[in-house]
Amino acid sequence: MLLVLPVGIMAQEPFVVVLDAGHGGHDPGTIGNKAKEKDINLGVVLKLGEMIEKNLSDVKVVYTRKGDYFKTLQERCDIANDAKGSLFISVHVNSVDRKNRRRSTIHGAATYTLGLHRSADNLAVAKRENAVMMLEDDYSERYCGFDPNSTESYIIFELNQNKHLDQSIEFAGKVQKELRTTASRADNGVRQAGFWVLAKTGMPAVLVELDFICNPASEAFMASESGRRKLATAIYNAVDDYKRAYDISTGKKVPEKKVSSKKQRRQETGAEEAPSVESATGGSPSVVSPGSASSVRTYRVQFMTSPRKVPKGSSKFRGIDEYVEYHEGSMWKYSSTDLADMRSARRRLAELRKKFPDAFIITIVDGQRVN
């Protein structure tokens, strides 16, 4: 799985993770037979924040709420932006209409990034989460006439090109992998839809739907202490991996990850490792293995990402004699040619950052990019 890191964040600035427990106060969110979404969200977020603060000493955690009180969607965005967040994680619980025949059996986790709603289901989730703004007396004025129930209103998200989308998708893939393997949730995939809290936060951002509260088995899991800890551990693992890659990209020396790291994580977080389960709607993004001791490992410096192919001879390549170009998803990516060791990569990183301040180091094993 490829990793693209936050742009616009310099190495000397603190790495800030903003944790957003959805709903709260007079807004209960979705409701199950016994549990309420607002309580599940907060329980998972508080455990997640505690894990990060305990194990990642150089990461600052900011909460949009730490108790049972209401924060508007825009207030959540303002908290994240004022904190100059490096990563925004909004935690929620899913549900479907009472008339849905699959209401008691539907299950699985999904992680959303900002983007076009490519299905009616994605749009329905976005409408439900955005509808929170209607609890505010002056919501129409505050949100500039945005109507969360009108499909036409979502055109603004189609026109709003989020420069952190690529990074958000990469992190979302990590979250989905961990929710599947660590928390034993069925993998409903990385999806895109128009969420206000993702559109108005100036950083890589995801919205996690942990599972379906309308499914009694899923509700019981999310309402339990052990279930919340497993869910928090899954997201923590994704944050840990993302931060490690971020440190490498900024030239910071990072200790090699030990083979026993997963066991060590379980000890640190207090969570048991859940058995791997098959995906219900498609697997998580593939991860390229680091390879055996005989594998050829090199490094490159990725310096540019573009939604369109940059033509050869463009002024953007001025001063760069050779580069590697490849297409992934909807993005074109550009990096230096292979470098034999990390020392050479750091030197090339320093050179390229004079023109491309958001450049970062990537690892190549046997011609394939790895985490």
C-alpha positions as CSV (number, residue, x, y, z in Angstrom):
1,M,0.0,0.0,0.0
2,L,1.4,3.3,-1.0
3,L,1.7,6.1,1.6
4,V,1.4,9.8,0.7
5,L,2.1,12.1,3.6
6,P,0.6,15.5,4.6
7,V,1.6,18.5,2.6
8,G,2.3,21.8,4.1
9,I,3.5,20.4,7.4
10,M,7.2,21.2,8.1
11,A,9.3,18.8,10.2
12,Q,9.8,21.3,13.0
13,E,6.1,21.8,13.6
14,P,4.4,19.5,16.1
15,F,2.4,16.6,14.8
16,V,-1.2,17.2,16.0
17,V,-3.9,14.5,15.9
18,V,-7.4,16.0,16.2
19,L,-10.0,13.4,17.6
20,D,-13.6,14.2,16.9
21,A,-16.3,12.1,18.8
22,G,-19.4,12.6,16.7
23,H,-22.6,14.0,18.1
24,G,-23.1,14.6,21.9
25,G,-25.3,16.4,24.3
26,H,-28.9,16.8,23.0
27,D,-27.7,15.1,19.7
28,P,-27.6,11.3,20.5
29,G,-26.7,10.3,16.9
30,T,-28.0,6.9,15.9
31,I,-29.7,4.8,18.5
32,G,-29.7,1.0,19.1
33,N,-31.7,-1.2,21.4
34,K,-29.8,0.0,24.4
35,A,-26.8,2.1,23.3
36,K,-26.5,5.6,21.8
37,E,-24.0,6.5,19.1
38,K,-22.7,9.6,21.0
39,D,-21.6,7.4,23.9
40,I,-19.8,4.8,21.7
41,N,-18.0,7.5,19.8
42,L,-16.8,9.2,22.9
43,G,-15.7,6.0,24.5
44,V,-13.6,5.0,21.6
45,V,-12.1,8.4,21.1
46,L,-11.1,8.8,24.8
47,K,-9.4,5.3,24.7
48,L,-7.7,6.2,21.4
49,G,-6.4,9.5,22.7
50,E,-5.1,7.8,25.8
51,M,-3.2,5.3,23.7
52,I,-1.6,8.0,21.5
53,E,-0.6,10.2,24.5
54,K,0.9,7.1,26.3
55,N,2.9,5.7,23.4
56,L,3.6,8.5,20.9
57,S,5.3,11.1,23.1
58,D,5.9,13.5,20.2
59,V,2.3,13.7,19.1
60,K,-0.2,16.2,20.5
61,V,-3.8,15.1,20.9
62,V,-6.6,17.7,20.6
63,Y,-10.3,16.7,21.2
64,T,-13.3,18.4,19.8
65,R,-15.2,17.1,22.9
66,K,-14.2,15.1,25.9
67,G,-17.6,14.9,27.5
68,D,-21.3,14.5,26.7
69,Y,-22.0,18.0,25.3
70,F,-22.9,19.4,21.9
71,K,-20.5,20.9,19.4
72,T,-21.6,22.2,16.0
73,L,-20.0,20.9,12.9
74,Q,-18.3,24.2,12.2
75,E,-17.0,24.4,15.8
76,R,-15.4,21.0,15.3
77,C,-13.7,22.3,12.1
78,D,-12.6,25.5,13.9
79,I,-11.0,23.5,16.7
80,A,-9.1,21.4,14.3
81,N,-7.9,24.3,12.2
82,D,-7.0,26.5,15.2
83,A,-4.9,23.6,16.5
84,K,-3.1,23.4,13.1
85,G,-3.9,19.7,13.0
86,S,-1.8,17.2,11.0
87,L,-4.5,14.6,11.0
88,F,-8.3,14.8,11.7
89,I,-10.2,11.6,12.7
90,S,-14.0,11.8,13.2
91,V,-15.5,8.8,14.8
92,H,-19.1,7.7,14.2
93,V,-21.5,4.7,14.2
94,N,-23.6,3.7,11.2
95,S,-27.3,2.6,10.9
96,V,-30.0,2.2,8.3
97,D,-33.7,3.0,8.1
98,R,-36.1,0.9,10.1
99,K,-37.8,-0.3,6.9
100,N,-34.6,-1.8,5.6
101,R,-34.8,-5.6,5.4
102,R,-31.1,-5.9,6.3
103,R,-31.4,-3.7,9.4
104,S,-30.6,-6.4,11.9
105,T,-28.0,-8.2,9.9
106,I,-26.1,-5.4,8.1
107,H,-22.6,-5.0,9.5
108,G,-19.1,-3.7,8.8
109,A,-16.8,-0.7,9.1
110,A,-16.2,2.0,6.5
111,T,-13.8,4.9,6.4
112,Y,-14.8,8.0,4.4
113,T,-12.8,10.7,2.9
114,L,-14.1,13.8,1.2
115,G,-15.2,13.3,-2.4
116,L,-18.1,12.6,-4.8
117,H,-20.9,10.3,-3.5
118,R,-20.5,7.5,-6.0
119,S,-23.5,5.6,-4.6
120,A,-26.9,6.3,-2.9
121,D,-25.6,4.7,0.3
122,N,-22.7,7.0,0.5
123,L,-24.9,10.0,0.0
124,A,-27.3,8.8,2.6
125,V,-24.6,8.5,5.2
126,A,-23.3,12.0,4.4
127,K,-26.9,13.4,4.6
128,R,-27.4,11.9,8.0
129,E,-24.1,13.1,9.5
130,N,-24.5,16.6,8.0
131,A,-28.1,16.8,9.2
132,V,-26.7,17.5,12.7
133,M,-26.4,21.2,11.6
134,M,-30.2,21.4,11.5
135,L,-30.2,21.2,15.3
136,E,-28.8,24.8,15.3
137,D,-31.2,27.7,15.2
138,D,-29.2,29.7,12.7
139,Y,-27.8,26.8,10.7
140,S,-28.9,28.1,7.3
141,E,-27.0,31.4,7.8
142,R,-24.0,29.7,9.5
143,Y,-23.6,27.2,6.7
144,C,-24.2,29.6,3.9
145,G,-27.5,28.2,2.8
146,F,-26.3,24.6,2.7
147,D,-29.2,22.2,2.9
148,P,-28.0,18.7,4.2
149,N,-31.1,17.1,2.8
150,S,-30.8,18.5,-0.7
151,T,-28.7,16.5,-3.2
152,E,-28.1,19.8,-5.2
153,S,-26.2,21.3,-2.1
154,Y,-23.5,18.6,-2.4
155,I,-22.3,20.2,-5.7
156,I,-20.1,22.5,-3.6
157,F,-18.1,19.4,-2.5
158,E,-17.6,18.5,-6.2
159,L,-16.2,21.9,-6.9
160,N,-14.1,22.0,-3.7
161,Q,-10.8,20.2,-4.6
162,N,-9.3,19.2,-1.3
163,K,-5.5,19.3,-1.6
164,H,-5.2,16.7,1.2
165,L,-7.5,14.1,-0.5
166,D,-4.6,11.8,-1.6
167,Q,-3.2,11.7,2.0
168,S,-6.6,11.2,3.5
169,I,-7.3,8.2,1.2
170,E,-3.9,6.7,2.2
171,F,-4.6,7.0,5.9
172,A,-8.2,5.7,5.4
173,G,-6.8,2.5,3.9
174,K,-4.6,2.0,6.9
175,V,-7.6,2.4,9.2
176,Q,-9.7,-0.1,7.2
177,K,-7.0,-2.7,7.3
178,E,-6.7,-2.4,11.1
179,L,-10.5,-2.4,11.7
180,R,-10.6,-5.6,9.7
181,T,-7.6,-7.4,11.3
182,T,-7.4,-5.9,14.8
183,A,-11.1,-5.3,15.6
184,S,-12.6,-8.1,13.4
185,R,-15.0,-5.8,11.6
186,A,-16.2,-6.7,8.1
187,D,-14.4,-4.4,5.6
188,N,-16.9,-2.2,3.9
189,G,-14.1,-0.3,2.3
190,V,-12.7,3.2,1.9
191,R,-15.5,5.5,0.5
192,Q,-16.0,9.1,-0.5
193,A,-18.8,11.4,0.2
194,G,-19.5,15.1,1.0
195,F,-19.1,15.5,4.8
196,W,-18.9,19.1,6.2
197,V,-16.3,18.3,8.8
198,L,-14.0,16.8,6.1
199,A,-14.5,19.6,3.6
200,K,-13.8,22.4,6.1
201,T,-10.7,21.0,7.9
202,G,-7.4,22.0,6.4
203,M,-5.6,18.8,6.9
204,P,-5.8,15.1,5.9
205,A,-9.1,14.0,7.4
206,V,-11.2,10.9,7.6
207,L,-14.6,9.9,9.0
208,V,-14.8,6.4,10.5
209,E,-18.1,4.5,10.7
210,L,-17.2,1.8,13.2
211,D,-20.1,-0.6,12.5
212,F,-24.0,-0.7,12.5
213,I,-25.7,0.0,15.8
214,C,-29.0,-1.4,14.3
215,N,-27.4,-4.8,14.2
216,P,-27.7,-6.3,17.8
217,A,-24.4,-8.1,17.6
218,S,-22.5,-5.1,16.4
219,E,-24.2,-2.9,19.0
220,A,-23.2,-5.2,21.8
221,F,-19.6,-5.2,20.6
222,M,-19.4,-1.5,20.3
223,A,-21.1,-1.0,23.7
224,S,-18.7,-3.3,25.5
225,E,-15.4,-2.2,27.1
226,S,-13.4,-4.8,25.2
227,G,-15.1,-3.9,21.9
228,R,-14.3,-0.2,22.3
229,R,-10.7,-1.0,23.2
230,K,-10.3,-3.1,20.1
231,L,-11.7,-0.4,17.9
232,A,-9.5,2.3,19.5
233,T,-6.5,0.0,19.1
234,A,-7.2,-0.5,15.4
235,I,-7.3,3.3,14.8
236,Y,-4.2,3.8,17.0
237,N,-2.2,1.3,15.0
238,A,-3.1,3.2,11.8
239,V,-2.0,6.5,13.4
240,D,1.2,4.9,14.6
241,D,2.0,3.6,11.1
242,Y,1.1,6.9,9.5
243,K,3.3,8.9,12.0
244,R,6.2,6.6,11.5
245,A,6.1,7.1,7.7
246,Y,5.7,10.8,8.2
247,D,8.9,10.9,10.4
248,I,10.8,9.0,7.7
249,S,9.6,11.4,5.1
250,T,10.8,14.5,7.0
251,G,14.3,13.0,7.5
252,K,13.8,12.0,11.1
253,K,15.7,8.9,12.2
254,V,13.1,6.2,13.1
255,P,14.1,2.9,14.8
256,E,13.5,-0.2,12.7
257,K,10.1,-1.7,13.4
258,K,10.5,-5.0,15.2
259,V,8.8,-8.2,14.1
260,S,7.1,-8.4,17.5
261,S,5.6,-4.9,17.1
262,K,2.0,-6.1,17.0
263,K,2.5,-8.1,20.2
264,Q,4.2,-5.1,21.8
265,R,1.2,-2.9,20.7
266,R,-1.2,-5.3,22.4
267,Q,0.8,-5.0,25.6
268,E,0.9,-1.2,25.3
269,T,-2.8,-0.7,24.5
270,G,-4.1,-3.6,26.6
271,A,-6.1,-5.0,23.7
272,E,-6.1,-8.6,22.5
273,E,-5.3,-9.3,18.9
274,A,-8.4,-10.2,17.0
275,P,-8.3,-13.0,14.4
276,S,-8.3,-11.9,10.7
277,V,-11.6,-12.2,9.0
278,E,-12.6,-12.2,5.3
279,S,-14.0,-9.0,3.9
280,A,-17.7,-8.8,3.3
281,T,-17.5,-6.3,0.4
282,G,-14.0,-6.4,-0.8
283,G,-10.5,-6.6,0.8
284,S,-8.5,-3.8,2.2
285,P,-5.8,-2.2,0.1
286,S,-3.0,-4.5,-0.6
287,V,0.3,-4.1,1.2
288,V,3.6,-4.9,-0.5
289,S,5.8,-7.1,1.7
290,P,9.2,-5.6,2.7
291,G,10.7,-8.8,1.3
292,S,13.4,-11.2,2.5
293,A,16.9,-10.3,3.4
294,S,17.9,-10.8,-0.3
295,S,15.4,-8.2,-1.5
296,V,16.8,-5.1,-3.2
297,R,15.9,-2.0,-1.1
298,T,16.3,1.5,-2.4
299,Y,14.8,4.9,-1.7
300,R,13.3,7.8,-3.7
301,V,12.1,11.3,-2.9
302,Q,8.6,12.0,-4.0
303,F,8.3,15.7,-4.8
304,M,5.1,16.2,-6.7
305,T,1.5,14.8,-7.0
306,S,-0.9,16.0,-9.7
307,P,-4.4,15.1,-10.7
308,R,-3.3,15.5,-14.3
309,K,-0.2,14.3,-16.1
310,V,2.5,16.9,-16.1
311,P,3.9,17.2,-19.7
312,K,7.6,16.6,-20.3
313,G,9.5,19.9,-20.5
314,S,7.2,21.6,-18.1
315,S,8.8,24.4,-16.0
316,K,7.9,22.4,-12.9
317,F,10.8,20.0,-13.8
318,R,13.3,22.8,-14.2
319,G,16.6,21.8,-12.6
320,I,15.6,18.1,-12.5
321,D,17.5,16.0,-15.0
322,E,15.8,12.6,-14.2
323,Y,12.7,11.6,-12.5
324,V,10.2,8.7,-12.1
325,E,6.6,9.1,-13.1
326,Y,3.8,6.8,-12.3
327,H,0.0,6.8,-12.2
328,E,-2.0,5.6,-9.1
329,G,-5.7,5.9,-8.8
330,S,-6.7,9.3,-10.0
331,M,-3.3,10.9,-9.3
332,W,0.0,11.2,-11.1
333,K,3.1,11.0,-8.9
334,Y,6.7,12.1,-9.4
335,S,9.8,11.1,-7.6
336,S,13.6,11.0,-7.9
337,T,15.3,8.0,-9.3
338,D,16.5,5.3,-7.0
339,L,18.9,6.2,-4.2
340,A,21.1,3.5,-2.7
341,D,20.8,4.4,1.0
342,M,18.9,6.6,3.5
343,R,21.8,9.0,3.7
344,S,21.7,9.7,0.0
345,A,17.9,10.0,0.2
346,R,18.2,12.6,2.9
347,R,20.7,14.6,0.8
348,R,18.4,14.5,-2.2
349,L,15.4,15.4,0.0
350,A,17.2,18.6,1.2
351,E,18.0,19.5,-2.4
352,L,14.4,19.0,-3.7
353,R,12.8,20.8,-0.8
354,K,14.4,24.0,-2.0
355,K,11.8,23.9,-4.8
356,F,9.3,21.4,-3.5
357,P,9.0,22.0,0.3
358,D,6.5,19.2,0.7
359,A,8.8,16.5,-0.7
360,F,9.3,13.3,1.3
361,I,11.2,9.9,1.2
362,I,9.6,6.7,0.0
363,T,11.0,3.1,0.3
364,I,11.3,0.8,-2.7
365,V,11.7,-2.9,-2.4
366,D,12.3,-5.0,-5.6
367,G,10.9,-2.1,-7.7
368,Q,7.7,-1.8,-5.6
369,R,6.8,1.0,-3.1
370,V,6.3,-0.2,0.5
371,N,5.3,1.2,3.8
